[in-house]
């Protein structure tokens, strides 16, 4: 039973339930005290020892039913049987259709006779799929990511079909359409401009997780950094209580140097999706900066900082990136927008200011305004330009990126969440 309890604990950790070593020891000690290890008693003992919050009960029920299944229950065929059925499907005249039928049969056999109290989320989707695939000899362990087999010949093809069958089953049972979307690894590489409404919701969930992770890393770096610097002022002051002899070392209190951000955002049609996700992530990390000021532009520039509600970022951002509502519209004119920013806000830029421009650099053959960009670059600490287009498109057509790039301290490609995360980590953790 030890292996089964360890597998159950590992599965719970996979789906985000905190199970410590002490919890595992308590569970095993309680199981040893049972006179007869009957299924209901084992269920009650493990649930009370391993799960602390009611919101995790669903996950526990599903995992318990998978690990401690009834002997001889329907839907738990042996690995040999599954491997034989998979081999038959592989050599059939139409392997794709055969895989589809086999995946449907396996999902129905496996899930239909389980406990009904199971959850529907991406982690459980991966866990169930991996467990079925393990029995078919495709993967080595439960909880393995679906990306591990994708593209690896016909095994990867069957795994992908199997995963969609599990997602479809869960959707029919719980109405969770988002489970039919790609996994988080694929979502991180999805271009913002190509995301559907469902995918945008999933991206926003990933952005919230990313913001929390970066903030935690920043706080950890701050705590560690302060322990290495001795504060001589505090040291000598404290030594007065011991006759002027320093007995205990005193360290500097860690302080984070928070820069001011000025963010200029191109909200033309080609840029709107990228701008909304960038703004949402940036303001979710607003505690990392002394102040953030946001400006939208198309052919003129307007400040929108006052309209951003940090308590409801998604709705606020969607509202303000509509250029018609903010009074900016028409063909994109970087030269005019940069000139307006320089005339109205250049005096507020100091060596503690970081300026970020998010745009594709396509200027519709208007004057570039590079002299204004030069003035901004000279006054600020850092000037970053984020462009959602791949570098090989810079300079083609009406793209003026080769003109603007020399005035920037650094230029980043920023088309998807993975690239956006790379820039935000540079901005928050390295500056």
Rosetta blueprint (number, residue, H / E / L):
1 X L
2 X H
3 X H
4 X H
5 X H
6 X H
7 X H
8 X H
9 X H
10 X H
11 X H
12 X H
13 X H
14 X H
15 X L
16 X L
17 X L
18 X L
19 X L
20 X L
21 X H
22 X H
23 X H
24 X H
25 X H
26 X H
27 X H
28 X H
29 X H
30 X H
31 X H
32 X H
33 X L
34 X L
35 X L
36 X L
37 X L
38 X L
39 X H
40 X H
41 X H
42 X H
43 X H
44 X H
45 X H
46 X H
47 X H
48 X H
49 X H
50 X H
51 X L
52 X L
53 X L
54 X H
55 X H
56 X H
57 X H
58 X H
59 X H
60 X H
61 X H
62 X H
63 X H
64 X H
65 X H
66 X H
67 X H
68 X L
69 X L
70 X L
71 X L
72 X L
73 X L
74 X L
75 X L
76 X L
77 X L
78 X L
79 X H
80 X H
81 X H
82 X H
83 X H
84 X H
85 X H
86 X H
87 X H
88 X H
89 X H
90 X H
91 X L
92 X L
93 X L
94 X L
95 X H
96 X H
97 X H
98 X H
99 X H
100 X H
101 X H
102 X H
103 X H
104 X H
105 X H
106 X H
107 X H
108 X H
109 X H
110 X H
111 X H
112 X H
113 X L
114 X L
115 X L
116 X L
117 X L
118 X L
119 X L
120 X L
121 X L
122 X H
123 X H
124 X H
125 X H
126 X H
127 X H
128 X H
129 X H
130 X H
131 X H
132 X H
133 X H
134 X H
135 X H
136 X L
137 X L
138 X L
139 X L
140 X L
141 X L
142 X L
143 X L
144 X L
145 X L
146 X H
147 X H
148 X H
149 X L
150 X L
151 X L
152 X L
153 X H
154 X H
155 X H
156 X H
157 X H
158 X H
159 X H
160 X H
161 X H
162 X H
163 X H
164 X H
165 X H
166 X H
167 X H
168 X H
169 X H
170 X H
171 X H
172 X H
173 X H
174 X H
175 X L
176 X L
177 X H
178 X H
179 X H
180 X H
181 X L
182 X L
183 X L
184 X H
185 X H
186 X H
187 X H
188 X H
189 X L
190 X L
191 X E
192 X H
193 X H
194 X H
195 X L
196 X L
197 X H
198 X H
199 X H
200 X H
201 X H
202 X H
203 X H
204 X H
205 X H
206 X H
207 X H
208 X H
209 X H
210 X H
211 X H
212 X H
213 X H
214 X H
215 X H
216 X H
217 X H
218 X H
219 X H
220 X H
221 X H
222 X H
223 X H
224 X H
225 X H
226 X H
227 X L
228 X L
229 X L
230 X E
231 X L
232 X H
233 X H
234 X H
235 X H
236 X H
237 X H
238 X H
239 X H
240 X H
241 X H
242 X H
243 X L
244 X L
245 X L
246 X L
247 X L
248 X L
249 X L
250 X L
251 X E
252 X L
253 X L
254 X L
255 X L
256 X L
257 X L
258 X L
259 X L
260 X E
261 X E
262 X E
263 X E
264 X E
265 X E
266 X E
267 X L
268 X L
269 X L
270 X L
271 X L
272 X H
273 X H
274 X H
275 X H
276 X H
277 X H
278 X H
279 X H
280 X H
281 X H
282 X H
283 X H
284 X H
285 X L
286 X H
287 X H
288 X H
289 X L
290 X L
291 X E
292 X E
293 X E
294 X E
295 X E
296 X E
297 X E
298 X L
299 X L
300 X L
301 X E
302 X E
303 X E
304 X L
305 X H
306 X H
307 X H
308 X L
309 X L
310 X H
311 X H
312 X H
313 X H
314 X H
315 X H
316 X H
317 X H
318 X H
319 X H
320 X H
321 X L
322 X L
323 X H
324 X H
325 X H
326 X H
327 X L
328 X L
329 X L
330 X L
331 X L
332 X L
333 X L
334 X H
335 X H
336 X H
337 X H
338 X H
339 X H
340 X H
341 X H
342 X H
343 X H
344 X H
345 X H
346 X H
347 X H
348 X H
349 X L
350 X L
351 X L
352 X L
353 X E
354 X E
355 X E
356 X E
357 X E
358 X E
359 X L
360 X L
361 X L
362 X E
363 X L
364 X L
365 X L
366 X L
367 X L
368 X L
369 X L
370 X H
371 X H
372 X H
373 X H
374 X H
375 X H
376 X H
377 X H
378 X H
379 X H
380 X L
381 X L
382 X E
383 X E
384 X E
385 X E
386 X E
387 X E
388 X L
389 X L
390 X L
391 X H
392 X H
393 X H
394 X L
395 X L
396 X L
397 X L
398 X L
399 X E
400 X L
401 X H
402 X H
403 X H
404 X H
405 X H
406 X L
407 X L
408 X L
409 X L
410 X E
411 X E
412 X E
413 X E
414 X L
415 X L
416 X E
417 X H
418 X H
419 X H
420 X H
421 X H
422 X H
423 X H
424 X H
425 X H
426 X H
427 X H
428 X H
429 X H
430 X H
431 X L
